[in-house]
Amino acid sequence: MKPVFNRHGRTIGWLHNGVIYDRTNCCRAFVFDGNVFTYNGEHLGFVQRGIFFDQRGRRIAYMDDASYDPMLPIPEITPAPPHPSDARSAPIPSAPPKAPPVSNHWSALKWDCFV
């Protein structure tokens, strides 16, 4: 499981086998072909080089593999990950909209509102 961090470097969730879990180990969304979707098939945003972006191209979260970016905060010491629960079957999503240009600005959305 890969930890997901917010703009302050706090662990806010986990990514495992394309499934996004919240801190309570509930499946919240999934990643398909670099895009983030709800289990209802709603397009939420995208992931690029370890950074989650909202639909407007603004940063909303990041993972350790985004460490190439010096503008990201140093993440906290990651708590032990939960055991992955049984993920729901993800639907095959429709074609997502074209990703907007990415921004170095952070989204006003909170992670819980995003997923």
FENWODA-V949196 format. One record per pair of residues at least 4 apart in sequence whose C-alpha atoms are under 7 Angstrom apart, sorted by sequence separation. I is the first residue (numbers start at 1). J is the second residue. If there is no record, write none. Layout:
I:J
I:J
This chain:
5:9
6:10
15:19
16:20
21:25
22:26
31:35
32:36
37:41
38:42
47:51
48:52
53:57
54:58
62:66
109:113
110:114
111:115
5:10
6:11
15:20
21:26
22:27
31:36
37:42
38:43
47:52
53:58
54:59
109:114
5:11
6:12
14:20
15:21
21:27
22:28
30:36
31:37
37:43
46:52
47:53
53:59
54:60
4:11
5:12
14:21
20:27
21:28
29:36
30:37
36:43
37:44
46:53
52:59
53:60
3:11
4:12
13:21
14:22
19:27
20:28
29:37
30:38
36:44
45:53
46:54
51:59
52:60
4:13
13:22
20:29
29:38
36:45
45:54
52:61
3:13
4:14
12:22
13:23
19:29
20:30
28:38
29:39
35:45
36:46
44:54
45:55
51:61
52:62
3:14
4:15
12:23
19:30
35:46
44:55
51:62
2:14
3:15
18:30
19:31
34:46
35:47
50:62
51:63
1:14
2:15
18:31
34:47
50:63
1:15
2:16
18:32
34:48
1:16
50:65
51:66
50:66
49:66
57:100
56:100
57:101
58:102
59:103
57:102
58:103
59:104
57:103
58:104
59:105
60:106
58:105
59:106
60:107
58:106
59:107
58:107
41:91
39:90
60:111
39:91
41:93
43:96
54:107
6:60
7:61
6:61
5:61
6:62
4:61
5:62
25:82
4:62
5:63
4:63
25:84
3:63
25:85
27:87
2:63
9:73
8:73
9:74
10:75
7:73
9:75
10:76
9:76
11:78
5:75
44:114
38:115
1:81
29:115
28:115
